[in-house]
Each structure stands twice: as C-alpha cells, then as structure tokens.
Amino acid sequence: MTAVPQGVDPDGGPPLSIPLRHFVAAIGFLLAGSALGVADAFGVAPGLARLAHVHLLLVGFVCLTIAGAMTQFVPVWSGRTLHSRRLARVQLWLLVVGLVGFVAGLLTGRPVVLPAFGGLLLAGFWTLAYNVGRTLDRPLDVTERHFAAALAFFVALTALGVALATGFVRPIFGGALPRSAVVGAHVTLAVFGAVLTTVFGALYQLVPMFGQTDLDGLDRRLQRIETVVYPLGVAVLAFGRLLANAPLARVGAGLLLAGVLAFLVVLGRRLHDARADSTPMLVRYTLLAPAMLVWALLALPAWLRDPLAPAARFGAPGTAHLLAMVFVLVLVGTLYHIVPFLVWVHRYSDRLGLEAVPMIDDLYDDRLATADLVLVAGGGACLVAGEWAGWEPAVRLGGVGLALGFAVVAANLSLVVWRHAPEALRRGPAVTAGGE
C-alpha cells in the first residue's frame, strides 16, 4: 500500500494532537465500557450499569471516534481549513467531562447530576456540529451530505437526551408523551441517525480508495437512492416512535432498511472488486457486510410487525449486539489505518524520498492485529449467539472475549504512538488523515 493515497492533499488539516486525543479517549472509553459490560454480565456491576455500559460504548467509543474523524476528514474532503481548532479542542473536553460525570451519576445512583453532565454532552456535540458544519464546502458531495445529515441527527438526539436525563430528577413525561416514546426516538436518532449515517458516508470514500476500485453506474444509482431514502427513513421512524404512531414508524423502518440494503449492495460490489492487498481495515469491512445483511433481514419482519416495541428498538429482538458488532468492525478497522496514518505523516512524511521510511501498515503489529480479530470476531459471534438463544454462559464468554480483543486493539494502536511519535499528543504541526 502506498504511504499516502493518490489524490489526498496532506496539507491544511488540524494538528495531529486534536484527532489523536479524540481517538485515545475513545479507546479508553471502549476498554471501560467493555469491562463494565463483563461486570454486568456476571452481576457485580453497581447502579444503572447497563445504561452506563451503553453510553460508554456508544457515546464514548463510537461517537467520540466519529467526532475526531469528522474533525480530521472534513477539512481534507472539503478542501477547506477547519473552522476553529479551539472549538475542536473544547468539544473534546466537553464530551469527556460530560460522559465521565454522566456515567458516574448512573453508577453511583445520583440522578441529580445527570441533567448537568447531559448538558455538557449536548454542548460538546453541538460544538462539533457547528464547527464541522461551518467547515463543509458547498455544494456537498455524497460523503459530505451524509456528514451534514449526521450532524443534524446529533443536534436532535442530544436535545432528547437532556430531556431524558432531566426526567430522572423530576417528572416531565406522561400522557401523550410517555418516556418510552422519547427513549425510542432518542435511540433511533443516535444509532441509525448519527452513527450509521456517518458510517455510510465514510465508507463511500474509504472502500473505493483503499480497495483501489471505482464505483460504476449501478453503484452510483444505488448511492443516490440511499442518500435520500435512508436519512428520510431515520427521521420518519424516529418521529413515528416519538408519536407512538405505528403506521408512520413502519414507513420509516421500510425506508431505512431500503437504504441499508442499497448501501450493502454497493459495499459488497466494491469489496468484491478490490485490488488492494488485505489489511486489517479491509478485512473488518468485509466481515461487517454479512453481519449487517443478517441484521437487516431479521429487522424487516420485526419492524413490520411492531416497530414501537421496546425489544425492537435496535432491530429484531436479540440482535442488539449483532448491530453493535457492525459498529465495532467498521470503527476498529478504520482506526487501524487512521492512527498509523496520522503518526506516519507526523513522523515520516517529510523524509519520504530522502531516506528509507516504513509504510503505514508497518507501524502496527500484524500478530496483534490477527489476535484481536480472532478475539473480537469470535467473542462477538459467541455473544450474538448467546443473546439470540438466551443462553447466559455464552453471553458471558463472548463478553470476556470481546473485552480481551479490545485490550489487544488498544495495546497495538498505543504501541504505534509510543514507538513512532511519543510526543504526538502534544500540540504540533497540522497534518491530515486524508481519506482514512
């Protein structure tokens, strides 16, 4: 693999320290969330452990990774300078402090602190939306349209999140707007809105770029369909759940799943035609395609039957961890390239052509990457099967395997920074992540 993908401009991005701090914090939350999940599976976690576990993984790992990636990607893909580096640093502090306080309130049984720390999370995500939104170039390409839609979903879901946090302290729901309806809308906007919309937009760039393949006419037609029906489906499903309107929610679910299937056809065709050598990123992208297809096929009858059921918020009952594995595969795969790339540009880009320099994929340990793939994929499969069958020992075993796999991921990526750019978390010169 070439050191810098063709067509990527290595100038104009934010300092390396900004996205890298986001990713380091995200990996820390991943480890904490997986450890809490194991403790909860064995019945030794305190307070509202399950809710804290979900927020550590979804907000701490997934959304913080997205925040760092958007801060790095958008200036490069849009050909513009990041609107404000100061706001990018502020957003990280708001998100980290807000999440730590929110999780502490859940685990210690102190709901009175939840609205305040939820407000910090809202401020952090709204800062991200403003800063990245001001950076986006017009007219928007397909990736930028997905990112813009995801930012809008972030704004909406955090507003509902603060309302839900306030509901822990004083009753504000009931009657025509029960708490369960707000939770359903909040979950929909977070998982299918902010997260999956970002994933789709990013993979439209990443898979062709690093698979060394191009979209053809069929891919572009499906892409145009998905770009319209998927975000619309998310909004309609969320609104239907908020209003407890099953027919409206079914329409939204149908549009959402149609968008997912269109995306999966494009993804599958590009992965099939990929000409690049296998990398941890492409291997994990290849695994996520069948996992997401199975999730979608199971979700279709469940959502057509009752899209408002609490057990069906994430798709078919018993498939929440299957969907979570999609997020894990795409984000870990992406981190396996973006972290080494950032470090490579910081340390070696100005030496290229003057002396021998390593390739990007030489910075991490292949053996550790293989080990974490076995642990994460095997643990995830065990967890999903155990959840589906209702067999608690398999759930516990899968959770332990996943936690060990995440620890190996963290060690491998941390070694990249430690060995090649130990000073990288300090403020430094501007670099870009290109398409990674």
N, C-alpha and C positions, 0 to 999 in steps of 0.2 A: 504494500500500500504506500502511496506517495505520502510525503510528510505533510503537505498542505494540499487539499483537494483543489483541482483546477477550477478557476472561476471564483475562488474565495479571496476576498481582499483582507489581508492581515493588518490593516490599519483602521483606526477610528473607534475601536471598541473601548469599553471601560477598563480600568486597571484590573489585572488578574485577581487582586485581592477581593474584589467585590463579588464576582460569581463564585469564587472558590470558597469564600466564607459561607455563602448560602449552602453549598454542597456539603461542606464539613458539618455544619449544623444539621442539615437534613440527614446525613448518615448517623449522627449522634441520636437523633430522634428515632431513626429506624431501629437502632440497637435497643433503645429504651422501650419502644413500643413492642418489639418482638419479645423482649424479656418479660414485660408486663402481661403480654398475651399468654406466655407459658405459665406464669404465676397464676393467672386467672383460670387457665385450664385445669390446674391442679388444686384450685380452690383456696389459694393462700394470698390472693391479692386483696387489698383493702378498698373500702369505699365503692364508688361507681367505677370499678376497674374496667369494665367492658367499654364504657363510653370514653374513658381516658385512653384506652388502647386504640380505639378507632381514631380519636383526634391526634394522637401521637403519630400514627402511621399516615393518615390521610392529610392532615394539615402539616404535621412536622416533616414527614419524609416526602410525600408526593407533592404537596403544594409548595413547599419551600424549594424543592428541586425545580419545579416549574418557574417559580419566581426568579431564581438565579439564572435558569436557562433563557427565559424571556429577556432578562436584562442584558444577557450576552448576545443572544441570537438577533433580536430585532434591529439593533443598530447596524449589524452586518447585512442582514437580508434586506433591510430597507435602504441601505446606503446612506445612513444618517448618523450623526453623533447622538449618543444617549442624552435625552433632555436634561437630566440632572443626576450627576454622580452622587451628590449629597443626599438626594432623596432615595437613591438606591441603597445607600448605607443606612439611612433612617428606617427604611422599610424592614430591613433585616432585624434591627433591634426591636422594633415594634412587634414583629411576628414572633421572635424568640421569647421575649419577655412575656408577651401576651399568652403564648401557648404554655410556657412553663407555669405561669400563675394559674391559668385555667385548669391544667391537669392537676396541679397541686390542690386546688379547690375541690375537684372531683374526688381525689383520693383521700383527702382528709375530712370530707363531709362538711365543708364550709361553703355552702352555695352563695353566701352573701358576697363573695369575691368574684363570682362568675361574670356578672354584668360588666364590672370594671375591666377585667382581663379580656373579656369578649370584645369590649370596646377597643382595646389595643390591637387585637387581631383585625377588627374592622378597619382601623386606621392604617394598619400595615398593608392590607390588601387594597384598600382604596388608594394608598400612595403608589403601590405597584401599578394599578390601573391608570392612574393619572400620568405617571412618569413614562410608562411604556406606550400608553395611548398617544401622548404628545410626540413620541419618537416615531411612530408608524408613518411611513410615507404614503402619499396618495398619488394615483389610485392604488388600492390594495391588491396584492396578488393572492393566490389561494391560501398560502400559509398565513399571510397577514390577516386575511378575513377570518380565519379560524381563531387566530390570537385575539382579534378585536372582539369576536363573539365570546370567547372565554373570559376576557376581562369584564365584559358586561355581566356574565354569569357570576363572577367573583363579587361584584358590587351587590348584586341581588341576594346571593346566598348569605353573605356576611350580615346584611341587614336582618334577614330572618334569623340568623344565628344569634345575634344580640337580643332579639325579641325572645327567643327560646331560653337564653341564659337568664334574662330578666324574669321569665316565668318560673324559675327555680326559687326566686325570692318573694315574689308576690303574684297572685293570680291575675293573669291578663288574657287567658284563653278560656273559651267555653261558648256554649250556644252555637251560633252559626260558624264559629271559627275554633274548632277544638284543637288542642295541642298536637294530636296525632296527625292532623291535616298539615299543620305547619312543618312538622318534622318530615313528612313525606315530600313536601315541596323543597325543603332545605336539602335533603339527601339527593333529590333529583338534580337540583342545580349544581351541587358540589361534584357528585360522582360523574354524572353524564354530561353536565354542562361545562364546568370549569376544567375538569381533568381530561375527560375523553376528547373534548373538542380540541384542547391543546395537543394531545397525543396525535390525533388525526392530522392536524396541520403540520406538526413537526415531521411526522413520518412521510408525508408527501415530499418533503425535501430530503430527509436523511436516507431513505431506502434507495431512491434512484442515484443519489450522489455517491453513496458508499458501496452500492451494489454495482456501480458502473453500468447503469442501464437507463433507458429513457421511457417516459410514458408515451403510449401510442394513442391513436384516435379513440378507441374504445375506453381506455383508461381516462382520457380527458372528459369524455361524455359522462362516465360514471362519477368522476370527480365533481363535475358541475351539478349533477343530481344530488350527491351527498352534501355539497356545500349549502344547498338550500334546504333539503328536507331534514337533515339531522339537527341543526340548531333550532329549526322551527318545531321539530318533534320534541326536543327537550323542553322548550318553552311551553308548549301546549300540555305536555304530560305534567310538568310542574304546576301549571295553573289549574289543570283538572284535579290534581291531588289536593291543592290548596282549597279549592271549592268543594271537594268531595263529590265531584261530578264524574261518575264512571264512564259515560259515553265519550266525554271530552278527553279524559285520560287515555281511553283506548285509541282514539285518533292519534294522540301524541305518541303513544307507545308504538303504533304502527309506523308512523313517520320516522321515529327514532331508529327502529330496527331496520327499516328500509335503508336508511343512511349507513348503518353499521355494515349491512351486507354489501352495499355498493363499495364501501371502503375496503372491505376484506377481499373483494374480487381484485381491486387494484393492487392491494398489498401482495396478495398471493401471486399475481402475474409478475410483479416486479421482482419478488424474491425468487421465483422460478427462473427468470431470465438473468439473474445477477451473474456477472462475470468476475467479480472480485473474489479474492481468497477468503476463506472463512475467518471470521473474527468473533470475539465474544459478543459484540453488538449484533451482528447479523444472525448468529446462532440463536440468540434470545428473541430477536424479531421473528425468526422462523417458528419458534415454539409458541409465540403469542397468537399467531394466526389461527391455528386449530383450536386453541383454548378459547379464543373469543368467538369462534364459529359455534362451538358447542354451547357456550353461554347463551348466544343469541337464539339458537334453535330451541333451547329449553325455556328461554324467557318468553318466546312468542305465545305459546298456549297459556302460560301462566298469566301474562298481562292481558290477553284477550278475555280470559275468564274473570279476573278480578284485579285490575291494575291498582286498586286502592288498598289492598290487603297489606298490613304491616309486614307479613312474611315475604311479600313480593316486591318490597321496595328496591332491592338490588337485582331483581330478575326473578327467576323461578326460586321457590323455597329451597334452601340448602345449597345455593350456588354463590353466596356472597364471597366466599374465599376463592372460588374459580375466577370471579371478576377481579378480585384483588391480585391474583397471580398475573393477570394481564398487565396491571399497573407495575407490578414488581419486575416483570420481564422487560418491559419497554424502558423503564427508568434505570434499572441496573445496567441493561445493555447500553443505553445512552451514556451513562456515567463512565462506563469502561472506555469510552472514546473521548468524551469531552474533558475529563480530568487530565488524562495523559496529554491531550492536545494542548490544553491551556498551559500545562507545565512545559511541554516541548517548545511552544512559541516563546514562553518566558525565558527559557534557558538556552535553547539551541538554534532558534530561527536566524539569529544574526551570524551564526557560524557556518550556515549551510553554504557549501561551495568553497569554503576556506579550509575545512578540516573534516575528518570523518565524524558524523553525528549519528546517533541512533534514530531508528524510525519510531513513529508514535507507538506502535504495538510492541516495541521492545522495552517500553518503560515499565509495564506491569509484568507480573509473574504468570506465565501460561499455566503452570501447575496449580497455582492457587485459583486461577480463573476456572479451570476444569473442576477443581474440588468444590468450589462454591456452586457451580452449575449443577453438579450431581446432588448436592445437599439441598439447594433451593428447589430444583425441579422435583427431586424425589420427595422432599418434605412437603412441598406444595401438593403433589399428587396424593400423598397419604392423607393430608389434611382435608382436601376436597372430597376424597372418597369417604373418609370418616364422617364428615359433615353430611354428605348425601345419604349415607347408610345409618346415621345416628349412632355410630359406634365410637364412644368416647376415647378408648385407648388409642385408636388410630388418629384421632384429633390431637391427642397429647403428643404422640410420637411425631406426627407431622409438624406440630408447632416447634418441638425441640429441633428437628432437622432444619426447619427454616431459620430459627434463631442462630444455629451454628453456621448455616450458609451465609447469613447476613454478616456475622462476625468475620468470616473469611473475606467477604467483599470489602468490608471496612478496612481490614488489615492490608489487603492488596492495594487498594487505592491510597491508603495512608502512606504506604511504602513508596509509592510513586512520588508523592510530595516530599517525603523525608529524604529520599535518596537523590533527587534531582533538583529540587527547588525548596529547601527548608525555610527560606526567607519569604516564600510566596504569599503567606497570609498577611504580610505587611503591605502597606500601600506601595504600589510600584508602577511602572510604565504601562501605558494602555496596550492591550493585546486583544485579539478577538478569538472567538471559538469557531469562526467560520460557520460551516454548516453543521457542526457537531452538536 
